[in-house]
Amino acid sequence: MILSYLLTGGIDSSLLANMLKQEDKKVSCLYFDLNNYRVEKEIHFAKKASFKIGYPLEIINFNGFMDLMDIHLQN
């Protein structure tokens, strides 16, 4: 079984991904690109962490998601 894991590139998610690797878990890492102001930096660290750990990383683009949230919050 392959686990899907949300990897932000931060210390917490990277550390847990590394722990999963040490336990020989099969993992596919996901990063949700919400197109916010930190996205380039976060994607860089998520890619770096997944490469170093040896897990594949899939970046899922949620362009427009924040616009939908703004619309929802305004109503």
C-alpha positions as CSV (number, residue, x, y, z in Angstrom):
1,M,0.0,0.0,0.0
2,I,1.3,3.5,-0.9
3,L,0.5,6.3,1.5
4,S,-0.3,9.8,0.3
5,Y,1.4,12.4,2.5
6,L,1.1,16.1,2.5
7,L,4.7,17.6,2.4
8,T,5.0,21.3,2.9
9,G,8.8,21.4,3.1
10,G,8.7,22.6,6.6
11,I,10.6,20.9,9.4
12,D,7.6,19.0,10.8
13,S,6.4,17.5,7.6
14,S,9.9,16.8,6.4
15,L,10.9,15.1,9.6
16,L,7.8,12.9,9.6
17,A,8.4,12.0,5.9
18,N,11.9,10.9,6.9
19,M,10.6,8.8,9.7
20,L,8.2,7.1,7.3
21,K,11.2,6.4,5.1
22,Q,13.1,4.9,8.0
23,E,10.1,2.6,8.6
24,D,10.3,1.4,5.0
25,K,6.8,2.9,4.2
26,K,5.9,3.5,0.6
27,V,4.9,7.1,0.3
28,S,3.9,9.5,-2.4
29,C,4.3,13.1,-1.3
30,L,1.8,15.8,-2.2
31,Y,2.1,19.5,-2.1
32,F,-1.0,21.7,-2.5
33,D,-0.1,24.9,-4.5
34,L,-2.6,27.4,-3.2
35,N,-0.9,30.2,-5.2
36,N,-0.1,32.3,-2.1
37,Y,2.8,34.6,-1.5
38,R,5.1,31.9,0.0
39,V,4.5,29.3,-2.7
40,E,7.9,29.5,-4.5
41,K,9.9,29.2,-1.2
42,E,7.6,26.3,0.0
43,I,7.7,24.4,-3.2
44,H,11.5,24.7,-3.3
45,F,11.8,23.2,0.2
46,A,9.2,20.5,-0.5
47,K,11.1,19.4,-3.6
48,K,14.4,19.5,-1.8
49,A,13.0,17.4,1.1
50,S,11.3,14.8,-1.1
51,F,14.5,14.4,-3.2
52,K,16.7,14.0,-0.2
53,I,14.3,11.5,1.4
54,G,13.8,9.7,-1.9
55,Y,10.0,10.0,-2.2
56,P,8.2,11.2,-5.3
57,L,6.5,14.6,-5.0
58,E,3.3,15.6,-6.9
59,I,2.5,19.3,-6.9
60,I,-1.3,19.8,-7.1
61,N,-2.3,23.2,-8.4
62,F,-5.2,24.9,-6.7
63,N,-5.1,28.2,-8.6
64,G,-8.3,29.9,-8.0
65,F,-8.9,28.2,-4.7
66,M,-8.1,31.3,-2.7
67,D,-10.5,33.3,-4.9
68,L,-13.2,30.8,-4.1
69,M,-12.5,31.1,-0.4
70,D,-12.7,34.9,-0.6
71,I,-16.1,34.7,-2.4
72,H,-17.3,32.3,0.2
73,L,-16.1,34.4,3.1
74,Q,-17.7,37.6,1.7
75,N,-21.2,36.0,1.6
